[in-house]
């Protein structure tokens, strides 16, 4: 790899602003805020709007807008019964 052209890769704390859930991951993203982690080290803090802690797919609160099949919708539309 060429030297001097790659961003610095380091551990960063990501915080879900919806739930307050925090986790450490590697990233090249920079941040102005820092936070002290459980291990006593200080890491850059990056706030995210959604994570696996608040995403409907992972939490099980997913809404199914189109749960009916095509035949069921057709029968409802034309008021046909089985």
N, C-alpha and C positions, 0 to 999 in steps of 0.2 A: 504494500500500500504506500501511496505517496505520503510523505510527512507534511503536516501543516494544512491539509485541506479538509480533514474530517473533524466534525464537532466533537466536543468532549462527551464521553459516555460515562455516566455516573448513576448512583442510586438516588432516587427521588421519592418523596412521599406524595401520593395522590390522595386527595380528600374529596369524597362525595358531598357536595354542598346540601343535598336533599336530606341525607340521613346522618352525616357526620362520620361515616365509615372511612377509615384510612388504611392504606396498604403501601408497602415499599416495592418499587420496581425500578428496573434500569431504564434510563431515558437520556436523550440528548437535549431535551427541552430545558430551557433556563427559567429561573424564577427569582423574583425579588424577595419573596417571603421565605422564611426558614422555620423549621419546627424541630423540637427535640423528640427523638423517637424512643421507644422502650429500651433500646440497647444503650442509651446515653449519648449517642451521636446526634449531631445536628445535620439535617438534610433540607434541601430546597423543597418547598411546599407548592404543589400545583393543584388548584381547585378544579374539579370536573362536575358537570351538571348531572351526570348519570353514570352509574357503575353497576357491577353485578349485584350489589346490595339493594339497588333501587329500580333496576330495570324489570319491567313486567314479565319478561320471558323467564328470568331467573327466579323471581319471587313467587311465581304462580298466580299472579293477579292479572294475567293476560286476558283481554277481552276478545271474544271472537265475534266480529261484526257479521260474518257470513257463515253461520253454523249450519244452515239448511242447505240441502243439495238442490240441484236444478229441478228435479222432479217435484220435490216438496214446494219449491217456490212457484212452479207452474200450477200445481194443484191449489195452492193458496190464492193465486192470482185469479184463477177462473172458478174458484170455489168448487172444485171437484173433490169427491171423497172416494176413499178406497172401497 
